[in-house]
Each structure stands twice: as structure tokens, then as C-alpha cells.
Amino acid sequence: MRSVLAILTGTPSWVWGVLVLIVYLGMTALHPGRRSPVGLSLAPGIFLTVALGMLLSSTRLGDILPLWLTGCLLGIGIGAAWAMVLRIGIDRSQGIVSMPGTAFWLVTGLILFGMRYSIEVYLALNRNLTQEPLWILMPYIIVGLGAGMSVGWWAALMTRYFRTTGA
């Protein structure tokens, strides 16, 4: 069995960049803040772009798309439910949403990253499984779930923002 050091050093550098982004965005979300709708759109936009890029670069799109969409729809429900219970302040006259600090995105991001990374490491160590349908599809389901959570959260917040009347 390979050593942990060999696995870590064999990981592409862009993976560590994704982890840094997840930790940065999660740590930022720990603190209450005031953000514009555009500012609230950045992280969901990044995650959706990465997820769609991964999906569209697949050679097995027909097999993957239904389960990616299933993960995405489940994620949309989770993200929207979370955003609907957040205690936020909305000031449309200034174009600001006051957000509470939350560990939700840090914890969720690390869990999803850990799941995806673990699956990829397991597949790298067990190449015979790379043709098994479940193992092929699992990374896409996880990415769909994460993208869906991000988009559902954003959509619910924007719905609340634009439904608010007055300042």
C-alpha cells in the first residue's frame, strides 16, 4: 500500500487550490457580514462553473448526467432549505444583505471535498474499480450535490432579497 506522503505528493496541485478556496470561503462565512447580491453570487458561480466543466468534459455524459442532476436537485433542496431559515437582514435601498456567521459552508465544503478526494484516492489505489459504474458515477454525484447546494442557497437568498419590499 502506498504511503500517505506518496498520495499527498501525487495529488495534482489544482486539487490543493480547490481545498484552499473551500477553506477560505468557509472561513469567510464564519463571520457575519454585509454583502451585495453580486458578492453573494461569486462562490455559487465558481462552484457551478467547475461542476459543469467537470460534467461536460466527461466521455460518459449520457451515463453521468442523470445521476449528476439527481445530486444537483438534492443539493438545491438542501441549499434552499438552509438559506430560507437563515436570519438575514435585507436593505434593498443600499443593495445589501446582512448575513450571520455560519460554519455550514466550511463544514459542508470540507465534507464534500473529503468524500471526493477519498474516492479518487481509492480509485487510484484500486485501478480495477475504475470501470465499475458506481465508482465512475460517485464523484459526479458529489460534485452535483455541492453545486446544487450552492445554487439552491443562492437562489433562495435572491428570492428573499427581491421579494422584500421597502428598506
PAVO-451823 format. One line per 10 residues: number of its first residue (from 0); their letters; for each residue x, y, z of C-alpha. Coordinates in nm, 4 decimals, decimal comma, padded with zeros to 6 digits. Each point is the difference from the previous one (the first is absolute). Layout:
PAVO-451823
NUM) a) X/Y/Z ~ ...
//
This chain:
PAVO-451823
0) mrsvlailtg) 00,0000/00,0000/00,0000 ~ 00,1257/00,3458/-00,0849 ~ 00,1049/00,2342/00,2737 ~ -00,2051/00,3021/00,0947 ~ 00,2875/00,2246/-00,1075 ~ 00,0052/-00,1584/-00,3471 ~ -00,3740/00,0538/-00,0336 ~ 00,0208/00,3625/00,1125 ~ 00,2958/00,0837/-00,2234 ~ -00,1633/-00,1799/-00,2932
10) tpswvwgvlv) -00,3108/00,2158/00,0272 ~ -00,0205/00,2626/-00,2765 ~ 00,0666/00,3530/00,1258 ~ -00,3354/00,1284/-00,1253 ~ -00,1710/-00,2307/00,2536 ~ 00,1791/00,1831/00,2819 ~ -00,1104/00,3284/-00,1589 ~ -00,3610/-00,1170/00,0210 ~ 00,0515/-00,0935/00,3655 ~ 00,1490/00,3429/00,0740
20) livylgmtal) -00,3000/00,1661/-00,1696 ~ -00,2441/-00,2124/00,2013 ~ 00,1767/00,0820/00,3271 ~ 00,0237/00,3708/-00,0883 ~ -00,3684/00,0293/-00,0933 ~ -00,1009/-00,2080/00,3024 ~ 00,2099/00,2088/00,2385 ~ -00,1418/00,3193/-00,1516 ~ -00,3530/-00,1306/00,0572 ~ 00,0773/-00,0539/00,3697
30) hpgrrspvgl) -00,0166/00,3757/00,0539 ~ -00,3144/00,2112/-00,0302 ~ 00,0170/00,2359/-00,2917 ~ -00,1796/00,2257/-00,2420 ~ 00,0067/-00,1080/-00,3607 ~ -00,1538/00,1123/-00,3259 ~ -00,2007/-00,2414/-00,2153 ~ 00,2949/-00,0032/-00,2422 ~ 00,2368/-00,0908/00,2840 ~ -00,2324/-00,2795/00,1062
40) slapgifltv) 00,0027/-00,1300/-00,3583 ~ 00,3760/-00,0513/-00,0304 ~ 00,0497/-00,3255/00,1909 ~ -00,3076/-00,1756/-00,1460 ~ 00,1092/00,1145/-00,3457 ~ 00,3492/-00,1421/00,0499 ~ -00,1272/-00,3326/00,1309 ~ -00,2599/-00,0340/-00,2754 ~ 00,2606/00,0804/-00,2666 ~ 00,2417/-00,2602/00,1374
50) algmllsstr) -00,2777/-00,2604/00,0274 ~ -00,1229/00,0628/-00,3544 ~ 00,3563/-00,0079/-00,1310 ~ 00,0569/-00,3366/00,1634 ~ -00,3325/-00,1309/-00,1271 ~ 00,0465/00,1180/-00,3576 ~ 00,3562/-00,1326/-00,0211 ~ -00,1214/-00,3508/00,0778 ~ 00,0105/-00,2585/-00,2761 ~ -00,3029/-00,1722/00,1543
60) lgdilplwlt) -00,2394/00,2945/00,0166 ~ -00,3061/-00,2117/-00,0792 ~ 00,0691/-00,2299/00,2954 ~ 00,1024/00,2741/00,2389 ~ -00,2518/00,2769/-00,0660 ~ -00,3064/-00,1609/00,1656 ~ 00,1834/-00,0686/00,3265 ~ 00,1790/00,3368/-00,0082 ~ -00,3413/00,1651/-00,0365 ~ -00,1375/-00,2125/00,2848
70) gcllgigiga) 00,2850/00,1145/00,2258 ~ -00,0499/00,3565/-00,1193 ~ -00,3751/-00,0035/00,0709 ~ 00,0555/-00,1463/00,3460 ~ 00,2625/00,2685/00,0604 ~ -00,2337/00,2754/-00,1181 ~ -00,2541/-00,1138/00,2582 ~ 00,2588/-00,0075/00,2801 ~ 00,1507/00,3370/-00,0944 ~ -00,3393/00,1681/-00,0398
80) awamvlrigi) -00,1262/-00,1397/00,3303 ~ 00,3125/00,1301/00,1745 ~ -00,0321/00,3469/-00,1548 ~ -00,3688/00,0269/00,0880 ~ 00,0651/-00,0446/00,3728 ~ 00,2950/00,2394/00,0168 ~ -00,0680/00,3152/00,1963 ~ 00,1059/00,2615/-00,2502 ~ -00,0508/00,3712/-00,0311 ~ -00,0913/00,1484/-00,3349
90) drsqgivsmp) 00,0521/00,3635/-00,0945 ~ -00,1007/00,0403/-00,3636 ~ 00,0553/00,3767/00,0092 ~ 00,3722/-00,0674/00,0525 ~ 00,0019/-00,3311/-00,1867 ~ 00,1275/-00,1924/00,3033 ~ -00,0779/-00,3320/00,1657 ~ 00,1206/-00,0321/00,3595 ~ 00,1071/-00,3577/00,0599 ~ 00,0577/-00,1766/00,3309
100) gtafwlvtgl) 00,3210/-00,1895/00,0575 ~ -00,0385/-00,3722/-00,0650 ~ 00,2198/-00,3088/-00,0102 ~ -00,2356/-00,1657/-00,2488 ~ 00,2113/00,0698/-00,3092 ~ 00,3309/-00,0858/00,1627 ~ -00,1271/-00,3315/00,1360 ~ -00,1964/-00,0889/-00,3127 ~ 00,2854/00,0970/-00,2314 ~ 00,2513/-00,2057/00,1954
110) ilfgmrysie) -00,2322/-00,3015/00,0127 ~ -00,0681/00,0107/-00,3743 ~ 00,3693/00,0566/-00,0780 ~ 00,0989/-00,2842/00,2326 ~ -00,2516/-00,2364/-00,1574 ~ 00,1108/00,0832/-00,3534 ~ 00,3711/-00,0149/00,0858 ~ -00,0423/-00,3329/00,1819 ~ -00,1803/-00,1524/-00,2961 ~ 00,2664/00,1181/-00,2443
120) vylalnrnlt) 00,2817/-00,1333/00,2212 ~ -00,1818/-00,3313/00,0409 ~ -00,0411/-00,0268/-00,3761 ~ 00,3664/00,0881/-00,0573 ~ 00,0990/-00,2819/00,2353 ~ -00,2552/-00,2443/-00,1439 ~ 00,0162/00,0543/-00,3761 ~ -00,2158/-00,3074/-00,0614 ~ -00,2997/00,1920/00,1381 ~ 00,0271/00,2862/-00,2497
130) qeplwilmpy) -00,2307/-00,1838/-00,2403 ~ -00,2647/-00,0779/00,2603 ~ -00,3082/00,2217/-00,0549 ~ -00,0431/00,0966/00,3657 ~ 00,3602/00,1179/00,0309 ~ -00,0177/00,1890/-00,3278 ~ -00,3170/00,1824/00,1043 ~ 00,0692/00,0810/00,3655 ~ 00,2319/00,2987/-00,0584 ~ -00,2580/00,1563/-00,2318
140) iivglgagms) -00,2815/-00,0502/00,2501 ~ 00,2076/00,1747/00,2675 ~ 00,0884/00,2884/-00,2317 ~ -00,3658/00,0315/-00,1019 ~ -00,1042/00,0043/00,3653 ~ 00,2487/00,2758/00,0846 ~ -00,0893/00,2104/-00,3038 ~ -00,3695/-00,0453/00,0731 ~ 00,0408/00,1045/00,3632 ~ 00,1823/00,3123/-00,1044
150) vgwwaalmtr) -00,2526/00,0922/-00,2705 ~ -00,3001/-00,0823/00,2218 ~ 00,1406/00,2169/00,2798 ~ 00,0617/00,2872/-00,2410 ~ -00,3425/-00,0310/-00,1665 ~ -00,1825/-00,0014/00,3345 ~ 00,1946/00,3042/00,1215 ~ -00,0669/00,1878/-00,3233 ~ -00,3685/-00,0919/00,0221 ~ -00,0121/00,1424/00,3509
160) yfrttga) 00,1942/00,3082/-00,1073 ~ -00,2205/00,0848/-00,2974 ~ -00,3273/-00,0781/00,1823 ~ 00,0822/00,2469/00,2748 ~ -00,1906/00,3229/-00,0331 ~ 00,1420/00,3211/00,1329 ~ 00,3239/00,0492/00,1892
//
